[in-house]
Amino acid sequence: MTTPNQILNYVADPAVSAALYSKILGRAPVSASPAFAMFALDNGTILAFWSRDEVEPRATLPGGSELGFPMPDDAAVAKTHADWVKLGLRIIQQPVQMPFGYTFTAADPDGHRLRVFNPAPAP
């Protein structure tokens, strides 16, 4: 069995996405061009952004993904929320306690969801 290690989002402008995610991730992309940007994450996952006007076959559902950002505690969720509000991210769910943990959800400029959460302890 293989294990996926790449997340590819189709976006309007990879340079805009690269600039935003550089701030969110605290690192520069390892590859960037007018139609593509790619980040290598510490856990081996690749996070990439490809121009939805350039991808073949054509993308039909931009904004249809959610990235999860686990945090060690509720205070880290609250701090990340405050930091992302300052970055100008659109908050689509204010911080709230849900069955799986304390969470909030933001959206990047292409509508991809960014969920920050502190997982609830296992029962």
Helices and strands as residue ranges (DSSP letters): E 6-11, H 14-25, E 31-33, E 36-40, E 46-51, E 66-70, H 74-87, E 90-98, E 101-107, E 113-119
